[in-house]
Amino acid sequence: MEKPVKIRVNNLTKKFGDLLVLDDISFEVAQGEFLCIVGPTGCGKTTFLNSLTKLYDITAGEILVNDEPVDLKKHNIAYIFQENSTMPWLTVEQNVGFGLDLRGVSPKEKKESVDEFLELVGLSDSRNYYPAQLSVSMLQRVSIARAFAVKPELLLMDEPYGQLDISLRFKLEDELVKLWKRTGTTVLFITHNIEESVYLGEKILVLTNKPTKVKKFIKNDLPRPRDIASPEFVRIRDEVTQLIKWW
């Protein structure tokens, strides 16, 4: 059965003065889909996410969630940045529960949700630590747990593992897939790492250089957990590399 469309991007255009960054972009993302967005450095990937969250006003076109204009008061959207976004004056447990406090959930529901997601990201034993006591990878786990704890309908991730080494990156990617499968959240994941996009994405959206257009949508049906050495993985990785390399 075909999944309903969660996000529709119709003829999206964004200019900064005379600089055209996003040039008439259109695509759709299905409910519960994991979409990776890749493209050359500086092509406007983050600009797209900032347009979706209304940090930027778009110049033309529209972004719809559930066939309605994006409304952060109505749509439950979480955003994970590359930089550490934990609050240093709060413990791990308090950071993960912060969004639940804003939503006014009951103490019982909050505790159950915080406990669940701390367990899923392996931070139950660190719940009383403060961010200054954590490693970079642990800080990202806090951010991931905090985002999933509010049960977002849409999760935006902007190169969240860009500062991590390969072994930590793969570990956190596996945890992310586990959380995504458990919750059914729609995920838009921006990365400049081509291998990461093939490892994570059900679909891969390849963007051109500025002014940015959609280069190609690639469907990725590889079974999970994915073997980065398999011939089909290498084939898709090489296809994405060539799409980004040649203009």
PAFITOR-603968 format. One record per atom (N, C-alpha, C, O): residue in one letter; z, x, y. Coordinates in steps of 0.001 Angstrom, whole numbers, padded with zeros to 6 digits, always signed. Each point is the difference from the previous one (the first is absolute). Layout:
% PAFITOR-603968
aZXY/...
***
This chain:
% PAFITOR-603968
m+000000+000848-001197/m+000000-000848+001197/m+000000+000886+001251/m+000785+000941+000114/e-001668-001261+000801/e-000133+000813+001209/e+001200-000226+000925/e+000426-001131+000232/k+000103+002243+000287/k+001163-000096+000891/k-000425-000506+001372/k-001111+000284+000445/p+001985-001035+000233/p-000317-000439+001363/p-000035+001189+000959/p+000613+001037-000256/v-001327-001200+001345/v-000098+001058+001004/v+001276+000028+000836/v+000426-001026+000530/k+000172+002191-000418/k+001214+000173+000812/k-000339+000403+001429/k+000554-000539+000958/i-001480+001503-000826/i-000370+000523+001319/i-001513-000096+000174/i-000764+000415-000871/r+000350-000962+001996/r-001414+000008+000382/r-000133+000767+001317/r+000643-000326+000997/v-001476+001332-001023/v-000314+000749+001213/v-001437-000339+000364/v-000930+000323-000737/n+000760-000970+001871/n-001320-000483+000398/n-000452+000679+001285/n+000553-000240+001074/n-001573+001095-001202/n-000662+000614+001161/n+001000+000682+000945/n-000105-000111+001222/l+001067+000811-001812/l+001045+000645+000796/l-000561+001169+000804/l-000635+000902-000546/t+000883-000939+001841/t-000431+001072+000902/t+001176+000393+000883/t+000706-000856+000534/k-000505+002160-000388/k+001065+000493+000861/k-000514+001165+000838/k-000509+000991-000522/k+000658-001141+001847/k-000356+001054+000940/k+001239+000437+000765/k+000885-000805+000291/f-000837+002090+000030/f+000970+000520+000945/f-000798+000461+001221/f-000559+001096+000004/g+000509-001933+001022/g-000888+000291+001112/g-001447-000046-000474/g-000452-001011-000537/d-000273+002115+000738/d-001386+000074-000457/d-000127+000548-001417/d-001101+000055-000548/l+002211+000346-000044/l-000032+000584-001343/l+000021-001110-001055/l+000983-000729-000127/l-002072+000614-000621/l-000082-000980-001083/l+000577+000625-001262/l-000530+000995-000495/v+001612-001568-000034/v+000663+000548-001184/v-000371-000807-001238/v-000520+000561-000965/l+000779-001868+000975/l-000352-000874-001121/l-001211-000828+000400/l+000028-000704+001010/d-001092+000790-001804/d-001281-000569+000393/d-000432-001120-000948/d-000664+000250-001006/d+001048-001486+001336/d-000481-001185-000707/d+000311+000073-001503/d-000893-000104-000840/i+002179+000284+000528/i+000441+000152-001383/i+000322-001368-000606/i+000668-000823+000626/s-001148+000590-001843/s+000309-001239-000723/s+000294+000324-001464/s-000744+000744-000639/f+001828-001307+000114/f+000298+000098-001431/f+001109-000985-000332/f+000608-000588+000894/e-000346+000409-002202/e+001041-000910-000468/e+000909+000713-000993/e-000422+000913-000709/v+001675-001348+000673/v+000978+000518-000955/v+000604-001197-000723/v+000462-000945+000638/a-000464+000984-001962/a+000513-001124-000791/a+001523+000018-000053/a+000635+001034+000209/q-000072-002188-000490/q+001447-000132-000188/q+000481+000936-001114/q-000544-000007-001104/g+001564+000807+001404/g+000579+000894-000996/g-000812+001243-000295/g+000317+000730-000939/e-001348-000471+001711/e-000873+001158-000251/e+000609+001272+000591/e+000729-000048+000990/f-001041+001178-001611/f+000403+001306+000515/f-001268+000687+000494/f-000803+000491-000793/l+000635-000462+002116/l-001187+000581+000615/l+000349+001328+000646/l+000921+000077+000812/c-001658+000972-001173/c+000128+001287+000675/c-001134+000146+001006/c-001150-000322-000295/i+001486+000811+001484/i-000981+000206+001065/i-000092+001486+000275/i+000993+000646+000335/v-002200-000107-000480/v-000221+001433+000212/v-001151+000204+000977/v-000833-000883+000202/g+000811+002047+000385/g-001072+000346+000928/g+000314+001336+000640/g+001077+000554-000220/p-002010-000023+001014/p+000230+001290+000653/p+001213-000049+000919/p+000362-001064+000501/t+000255+002201-000284/t+001129+000088+000919/t-000410-000496+001380/t-001025+000406+000548/g+001856-001300+000005/g-000267-000502+001344/g-001015-001116+000076/g-000481-000330+001085/c+000143-000267-002239/c-001056-001020+000017/c+000503-001374+000443/c-000809-000894+000251/g+002116+000710-000152/g+000495-001282+000466/g+000769-000795-001029/g+000203-001203+000171/k+000233+001859-001247/k+000751-000710-001050/k+001307-000566+000561/k+000326-001167-000219/t+000413+002004+000941/t+001262-000459+000579/t-000249-001025+001104/t+000786-000932+000170/t-001859+001098+000569/t-000350-000982+001030/t-000175-001379-000609/t+000390-001004+000596/f-000985+000956-001799/f-000160-001289-000667/f+001355-000624-000308/f+000209-001180+000281/l+000723+001953-000857/l+001318-000546-000314/l+000735-000438+001259/l+000683-001024+000002/n-000824+001798+001065/n+000661-000361+001250/n-000625-001242+000631/n+000663-000725+000742/s-001922+000486-001032/s-000641-001234+000457/s+000498-001185-000816/s+000221-001086+000535/l-000045+001305-001837/l+000477-001073-000870/l+001417-000422+000386/l+000322-001188-000027/t+000517+002144+000384/t+001382-000321+000356/t+000156-000337+001482/t+001112-000233+000472/k-002225+000208+000258/k-000031-000373+001412/k+000678+001022+000910/k+000364-000316+001133/l-000195+001544-001632/l+000401+001069+000908/l-001131+000277+000983/l+000241+000403+001138/y-001475-000623-001584/y-001172+000089+000868/y-000642-001373+000101/y-000038-000750-000975/d-000466+000425+002157/d-000846-001179+000154/d-001411+000368-000436/d-000516+001051+000379/i-000110-001917-001177/i-001361+000288-000436/i-000985-000380+001103/i+000272-000873+000824/t-001420+001548-000829/t-001012-000243+001020/t-000849-001210-000348/t-000346-000800+000869/a+000012+000672-002159/a-000802-001137-000460/a+000248-000204-001484/a+000520+000883-000683/g-000901-002069+000187/g+000183-000313-001404/g+001380-000587-000263/g+000700-000404+000928/e-000313+000360-002207/e+001287-000597-000345/e+000524+000565-001312/e-000763+000462-000849/i+002082-000511+000704/i+000681+000336-001248/i+000816-001225-000390/i+000870-000438+000753/l-001149-000113-001930/l+000674-001200-000457/l+000868+000313-001219/l-000417+000742-000889/v+001602-001298+000852/v+000863+000034-001176/v+000192-001441-000449/v+000457-000841+000774/n-000806+000557-002029/n+000029-001376-000513/n-000847-000926+000867/n+000356-001156+000231/d-001500+001694+000252/d-000950-000753+000833/d+000581-000437+001336/d-000481-000956+000607/e+001517+001654-000149/e+000582-000258+001317/e+000047+001325+000764/e+000127+001059-000614/p-000228-001105+001948/p+000177+001232+000774/p+001346+000646-000313/p+000997-000694-000204/v-000974+002003+000168/v+001240+000719-000313/v+001102-000423+000968/v-000183+000023+001217/d+001323-000407-001774/d+001156-000412+000794/d+001229+000616-000656/d+000417-000433-001074/l+000163+001442+001716/l+001116+000721-000600/l+001262-000859-000095/l+000932+000352-000723/k-000893-001469+001441/k+001127-000918-000130/k-000160-000885-001235/k+000978-000522-000535/k-002218+000362+000095/k-000279-000874-001141/k-000251+000796-001269/k+000487-000367-001070/h-001243+001456+001176/h-000390+000777-001172/h+000991+001133-000239/h+000366+000736+000916/n+000052-000619-002159/n+000994+001002-000383/n-000712+001313-000322/n-000472+000207-001118/i+000404+000676+002117/i-000745+001250-000118/i+000962+001181+000160/i+000785+000048+000947/a-000856+000896-001878/a+000815+001217+000079/a-000926+001203+000194/a-001149-000016-000442/y+001659+001059+001108/y-000820+001157+000376/y+000790+001261-000359/y+001141+000163+000432/i-001742+000719-001213/i+000615+001284-000332/i-000838+001113+000627/i-001204+000090-000243/f+001841+000748+001044/f-000679+001060+000736/f+000062+001326-000768/f+000747+000148-000967/q-001547+000796+001426/q+000063+001348-000575/q+001315+000671+000395/q+000618+000689-000811/e-000195-000893+002053/e+001232+000616+000481/e+001214-000777-000508/e-000085-001192-000298/n+001195+001881+000209/n+001241-000636-000401/n+000380-001098+000999/n+000065+000246+001204/s+000182-001446-001709/s+000349-001120+000880/s+001377-000582-000332/s+000332-001105+000429/t+000468+001857-001198/t+001354-000482-000280/t+000858+000128+001255/t-000294+000798+000890/m+001352-001591-000834/m+000924+000041+001135/m+001163+000913-000355/m+000754-000297-000926/p-000594+001409+001651/p+000942+001045-000413/p+001457-000435+000015/p+000828+000613-000675/w-000494-001656+001427/w+001388-000441+000084/w+000374-000986-001116/w+001151-000428-000093/l-002129+000068-000755/l+000244-000916-001100/l-000070+000744-001334/l-000766+000953-000141/t+001550-001381-000820/t-000084+000566-001342/t-001289-000456-000678/t-000724-000850+000518/v+000453+001426-001678/v-001164-000412-000788/v+000054-001504-000265/v-000980-000713+000215/e+002125+000247-000680/e+000164-001416-000302/e-000225-000869+001233/e-000654-001039-000085/q+001190+001456+001222/q-000156-000777+001233/q-001440+000028+000500/q-000492-000994+000533/n-000180+002120-000701/n-001408+000082+000382/n-000839-000977-000822/n-000827-000728+000549/v+001040+000715-001855/v-000796-000877-000874/v+000275-001463+000316/v-000894-000839-000113/g+002129+000526+000509/g+000345-001380+000295/g-000288-000432+001426/g+000237-001155+000355/f-000747+002067+000471/f-000160-000291+001430/f-000934-001193+000253/f+000322-000892+000785/g-001466+000885-001450/g-000950-001094+000195/g+000555-001327-000488/g-000313-001052+000558/l+001131+001098-001592/l+000623-001219-000513/l+001020-000541+000997/l+000149-001213+000147/d+000559+002125+000543/d+000917-000437+001054/d-000766-000723+001105/d+000449-001036+000491/l-001593+001572-000103/l-000801-000626+001053/l-000471-001388-000404/l-000156-000883+000844/r-000068+000698-002141/r-000474-001299-000490/r+001138-000966-000309/r-000242-001153-000356/g+001483+001621+000490/g+001140-000880-000162/g+000241-000473-001419/g+000503-001105-000206/v-000858+001932-000787/v+000232-000407-001383/v+001498+000042-000299/v+000755+000681+000695/s-000336-001389-001703/s+001415-000060-000358/s+000474+001354-000520/s-000801+000771-000528/p+002095-000471+000671/p+000543+001270-000521/p-000290+000189-001486/p-000293+001113-000437/k+000372-002183-000335/k-000252+000095-001441/k-001455+000373-000280/k-000279+000885-000809/e-000644-001568+001487/e-001429+000290-000192/e-000339+001405+000477/e-000790+000708-000624/k+001395-000317+001732/k-000234+001344+000528/k+000451+001059-001000/k-000741+000941-000284/k+001942-001086-000245/k+000518+000990-000951/k-000880+000084-001232/k-000298+001096-000474/e-000122-002241-000053/e-000853-000006-001190/e-001315+000711+000263/e-000467+000779-000831/s-000134-001046+001993/s-001289+000611+000320/s+000139+001504+000240/s-000805+000791-000493/v+001833-000403+001254/v+000223+001427+000272/v+000261+000750-001302/v-000568+001067-000229/d+001424-001623-000620/d+000302+000638-001281/d-001262+000158-000843/d-000225+001049-000604/e-000598-002099+000569/e-001219+000024-000808/e-000943+001105+000439/e-000510+000754-000830/f+000276-000655+002131/f-001005+000953+000457/f+000543+001426+000096/f-000771+000954-000109/l+002063-000791+000308/l+000576+001340-000109/l-000145+000521-001428/l-000294+001177-000211/e+000501-002051-000758/e-000150+000379-001402/e-001454+000364-000300/e-000267+000986-000687/l-000658-001770+001196/l-001416+000219-000295/l-000519+001321+000571/l-000890+000618-000583/v+001441-000184+001718/v-000452+001274+000584/v+000958+001147-000317/v-000148+001098+000537/g+001131-001347-001407/g+000872+001067-000463/g+001000+000503+001012/g+000335+001185+000005/l+000156-002081+000868/l+000941+000426+001041/l+001356-000691-000100/l+000784+000037+000949/s-000504-000659-002075/s+001281-000705-000136/s+001191+000923+000227/s+000989-000398+000617/d-001080+001623-001109/d+001113+000940+000126/d+000100+000610+001395/d+000975+000683+000315/s-001986-000930+000521/s-000020+000575+001356/s+000215-001059+001070/s-000243+000255+001179/r+000690-001425-001570/r+000052-001143+000909/r+000910+000239+001207/r-000218-000592+001057/n+001229+001444-001196/n+000939+000227+001104/n-000321+001251+000808/n+000758+000372+000896/y-001874+000277-001206/y-000426+001168+000763/y-000657-000445+001310/y-000459-001135+000135/y+000429+002054+000813/y-000722-000224+001254/y-001329+000762-000052/y-000123+000964-000756/p-000869-001379+001544/p-001315+000656-000054/p+000038+001519+000142/p-000803+000696-000622/a+001708-000179+001419/a+000081+001457+000196/a+000356+000735-001285/a-000203+001210-000100/q+000726-001925-000871/q+000398+000610-001268/q-001092-000089-001068/q+000201+000432-001135/l-001352-000991+001500/l-001057-000266-000977/l-001190+000928+000174/l-000251+000518+001088/s-000486-000314-002193/s-001249+000743+000051/s-001110-000890+000571/s+000182-001207+000160/v-001318+001809+000142/v-001138-000755+000549/v-000448-001089-000969/v-000273-001127+000413/s+000197+001461-001692/s-000455-000989-000982/s+001005-001145-000139/s-000391-001150-000197/m+001686+001467+000300/m+001007-001052-000075/m-000065-000912+001217/m+000199-001210-000111/l-000476+001790+001266/l-000152-000811+001208/l-001155-000992-000151/l+000111-001149+000429/q-001223+001590-001038/q-001115-000919-000190/q+000352-001082-001014/q-000470-001133+000111/r+001282+001469-001083/r+000449-001021-000950/r+000838-001068+000699/r-000104-001186-000312/v+000929+001615+001253/v+000781-000973+000771/v-000938-000941+000752/v+000195-001216-000006/s-001212+001782+000652/s-000944-000822+000757/s-000749-000968-000907/s-000236-001150+000369/i-000136+001618-001557/i-000717-000864-000944/i+000905-001122-000493/i-000414-001158-000056/a+001655+001502-000302/a+000939-001022-000458/a+000266-001023+001104/a+000064-001200-000268/r+000090+001669+001503/r+000252-000903+001128/r-001168-000961+000200/r+000197-001186+000267/a-001410+001707-000398/a-001189-000844+000185/a-000108-001063-001088/a-000259-001166+000298/f+000454+001556-001552/f-000131-000957-001102/f+001163-000983-000052/f-000156-001114-000500/a+001316+001511+001009/a+001177-000869-000079/a-000196-001312+000742/a+000582-001019-000373/v-001401+001037+001425/v-000226-001235+000765/v-001111-000847-000615/v-000386-001036+000543/k-000124+001505-001702/k-001053-000721-000720/k-001181-000339+000913/k-000328-001172+000185/p-000308+002198+000384/p-001097-000249+000935/p-001220-000572-000714/p-000266+000322-001159/e-000464-001167+001861/e-001262-000478-000553/e-001090+001046+000186/e-001011-000001-000702/l+001236+000893+001661/l-000968+001060+000279/l+000752+001271+000356/l+000855-000004+000886/l-001178+001103-001587/l+000632+001293+000255/l-001066+000983+000473/l-000990+000239-000691/l+001205+000325+001872/l-000907+000985+000580/l+000633+001375-000128/l+001161+000192+000361/m-001927+000767-000876/m+000527+001349-000203/m-000969+001008+000610/m-001169+000071-000380/d+001676+000703+001330/d-000853+000936+000740/d+000318+001436-000412/d+000885+000640+000568/e-001616-000147-001558/e+000165+001366-000517/e+001484+000325-000245/e+000506+000994+000521/p+000181-001810-001298/p+001450+000185-000138/p+000410+001244-000759/p+001143+000441+000113/y-002064+000143-000897/y+000365+001172-000813/y-000681+001272+000489/y-000064+000996-000722/g-000439-001033+001941/g-000777+001123+000510/g+000766+001300+000113/g-000597+001077-000023/q+001928-001161+000146/q+000796+001211+000190/q+000626+000521-001292/q+000773+000959+000027/l-001102-001587-001159/l+000648+000363-001262/l-000888+000889-000856/l-001225-000029+000121/d+001851+000822-000989/d-000795+000818-000908/d-000522-000881-001142/d+000382-001164-000123/i-001253+001733-000702/i-000742-000792-000976/i+000908-000686-001010/i-000196-001177-000304/s+001193+001897-000223/s+000852-000578-001040/s+000807-001180+000543/s+000139-001018-000678/l+000393+001149+001895/l+000746-001099+000604/l-000914-001163+000335/l+000378-001163-000143/r-001573+001484+000587/r-000962-001046+000349/r-000306-000876-001215/r+000027-001227+000098/f-000315+001851-001238/f-000320-000778-001204/f+001191-000847-000438/f-000180-001136-000439/k+001374+001664+000552/k+001191-000752-000399/k+000167-001248+000869/k+000265-001089-000507/l-000420+001261+001812/l+000153-001137+000899/l-001161-000981-000144/l+000186-001207+000148/e-001368+001713-000434/e-001132-000905-000236/e+000257-000877-001220/e-000299-001194+000012/d+000852+001787-001059/d+000313-000789-001201/d+001068-001051+000310/d-000084-001129-000483/e+001081+001492+001279/e+001030-000972+000387/e-000599-001123+000829/e+000372-001164-000152/l-001305+001521+001033/l-000651-001011+000833/l-000780-000989-000854/l+000081-001208+000223/v-000833+001705-001195/v-000770-000883-000882/v+000937-000927-000764/v-000296-001182-000177/k+001425+001720-000273/k+000981-000813-000726/k+000523-001137+000888/k+000112-001140-000450/l+000204+001451+001697/l+000496-001011+000930/l-001070-001024+000331/l+000274-001199+000065/w-001481+001671+000143/w-001125-000894+000313/w-000248-000981-001143/w-000183-001195+000230/k+000179+001702-001454/k-000208-000881-001157/k+001125-001018-000118/k-000237-001155-000353/r+001448+001577+000645/r+001157-000882-000147/r-000004-001119+001039/r+000396-001127-000298/t-000842+001434+001514/t+000124-000945+001105/t-001271-000788+000301/t+000070-001091+000566/g-001229+001631-000938/g-001260-000687+000303/g-000397+000064+001468/g-000836-000782+000453/t+001430+001706+000289/t-000302+000163+001421/t-001424+000517+000199/t-000480+000824-000778/t-000183-001304+001812/t-001297+000552+000397/t+000254+001294+000763/t+000784+000018+000949/v-001444+001068-001358/v+000251+001315+000598/v-001283+000567+000607/v-001047+000033-000646/l+001149+000411+001899/l-001053+000788+000648/l+000557+001398+000209/l+000961+000197+000743/f-001577+000766-001406/f+000528+001362-000057/f-001026+000955+000603/f-001076+000202-000562/i+001414+000379+001701/i-000886+000964+000658/i+000334+001406-000482/i+001167+000386-000069/t-002203+000368-000261/t+000214+001378-000429/t-001230+000843+000330/t-001121-000506+000053/h+001350+001789+000164/h-001118+000934+000125/h-000194+000753-001320/h-000915+000812-000138/n+001797-001100-000830/n-000048+000683-001293/n-000841-000826-000974/n+000415-001078-000425/i-001583+001580+000078/i-000945-000761-000818/i+000563-000249-001393/i-000126-001104-000531/e+000741+002115-000060/e+000580-000174-001332/e+001068-001087+000008/e+000098-000784-000945/e+000692+000736+001995/e+001027-001023+000128/e-000619-001393+000047/e+000521-000931-000615/s-001620+000784+001333/s-000648-001308+000104/s-000511-000479-001355/s+000054-001194-000297/v-000546+002111-000519/v-000506-000375-001331/v+001170-000274-000946/v-000100-000851-000883/y+001188+001560+001065/y+001175-000180-000863/y+000667-001353+000245/y+000521-000618-000928/l-000539+000163+002180/l+000738-001197+000364/l-000844-001273+000087/l+000423-001054-000474/g-001595+001143+001066/g-000696-001190+000443/g-000696-000812-001087/g-000625+000557-000903/e+000742-001891+001003/e-000865-000885-000781/e-001399-000008+000612/e-001005-000120-000700/k+000971+000251+002016/k-001247+000176+000727/k+000203+001099+001025/k+001112+000247+000469/i-002207+000402-000137/i+000040+001068+000994/i-001018-000343+001086/i-001183-000194-000277/l+001668+000123+001519/l-000866-000256+001148/l-000276+001334+000678/l+000917+000648+000505/v-002178-000241-000495/v-000389+001277+000605/v-000576-000288+001384/v-000934-000789+000143/l+001500+001437+000873/l-000452-000180+001375/l-000824+001197+000460/l+000162+001108-000512/t-001039-001336+001472/t-000807+001064+000586/t+000784+000692+001107/t+001115-000402+000332/n-001706+001438+000229/n+000559+000618+001188/n-000188-000934+001189/n-000737-000983-000087/k+001411+001293+001211/k-000122-000844+001194/k-001410+000044+000577/k-000649+001045-000028/p+000167-002184+000557/p+000612-001329-000029/p+000017-000541-001430/p-001025-000003-000682/t+002178-000446+000244/t+000278-000241-001411/t-000585-001306-000502/t+000183-001061+000596/k-000894+001171-001712/k-000527-001158-000728/k+000462+000092-001458/k+000549+001016-000427/v-000778-002077-000316/v+000280+000032-001432/v-001141+000716-000697/v-001154-000420+000083/k+001485+001511-000774/k-001003+000753-000738/k-000269-000643-001361/k-001149-000232-000376/k+002242-000053-000364/k-000165-000600-001324/k+001338-000512-000526/k+001053+000567+000289/f-001110-001633-001056/f+001134-000494-000777/f-000202+000458-001436/f-001070-000215-000570/i+002067+000834-000017/i-000092+000454-001391/i+001067-000695-000822/i+001183+000072+000331/k-001587-000747-001402/k+000957-000632-000900/k+000489+001046-000991/k-000781+000794-000526/n+002091-000809+000279/n+000613+001015-000869/n+000800-000704-001098/n+001137-000417+000219/d-001736+000293-001386/d+000630-000704-001123/d+000665+000940-000998/d+000309-000413-001118/l-000082+001667+001500/l+000609+000946-000926/l+001357-000513-000476/l+000769-000532+000800/p-000459+000684-002105/p+001298-000455-000510/p+001144+000834+000568/p-000176+001157+000380/r+001352-001779-000333/r+001204+000703+000471/r+000938+000228-001183/r+000072-000825-000910/p+000656+001963+000928/p-000039+001074+000990/p-001322+000767-000076/p-000572+000168-001077/r+000107+000286+002214/r-001322+000608+000080/r+000034+001494-000300/r+000900+000728+000420/d-001906-000310-001157/d-000134+001403-000406/d-000948+000688+000976/d-001202-000265-000005/i+001751+001155+000849/i-000817+000630+001036/i-001044+000954-000566/i-000895+000443+000719/a+001010-000124-002013/a-000971+000907-000629/a-001076-000751-000784/a-000907+000626-000549/s+000991-001952+000486/s-000982-000760-000783/s-001368+000040+000688/s-000072+000079+001226/p-001011-000132-002006/p-001346+000058+000586/p-000251-001098+001036/p-000640+000260+001019/e+001128-001477-001258/e-000250-001092+000935/e+000801+000186+001291/e-000487-000319+001084/f+001701+000828-001198/f+000783+000299+001204/f-000723+001044+000849/f-000126-000147+001215/v-000344+001198-001876/v-000709+001068+000717/v-001285-000538+000632/v-000361+000397+001108/r-000326-001297-001810/r-001243-000566+000529/r+000258-000790+001289/r-000715+000159+000989/i+001749-001015-001015/i+000309-000794+001192/i+000455+000903+001140/i-000389-000197+001151/r+001217+001188-001479/r+000462+000941+001026/r-001173+000720+000651/r-000039+000169+001218/d-000919+000254-002044/d-001173+000705+000539/d-000869-000931+000845/d-000575+000420+001004/e+000484-001686-001417/e-000781-000964+000783/e+000605-000189+001389/e-000712+000010+001003/v+002031-000181-000956/v+000664-000178+001295/v-000146+001262+000849/v-000230-000082+001207/t+000365+001243-001835/t-000137+001273+000729/t-001369+000107+000638/t-000111+000382+001165/q-000942-000714-001913/q-001345+000089+000533/q-000232-001003+001130/q-000703+000298+000966/l+001293-001483-001089/l-000155-001007+001054/l+000637+000455+001295/l-000515-000288+001080/i+001619+000989-001172/i+000675+000482+001191/i-000677+001259+000555/i-000007+000244+001206/k-000552+000532-002110/k-000568+001301+000393/k-001344-000134+000714/k-000272+000726+000956/w-000561-001646-001414/w-001377-000072+000520/w-000178-001231+000891/w+000432-001099-000349/w-001071+001296+001499/w-000191-001105+000947/w-001460-000198+000300/w-000356-000885+000778/
***
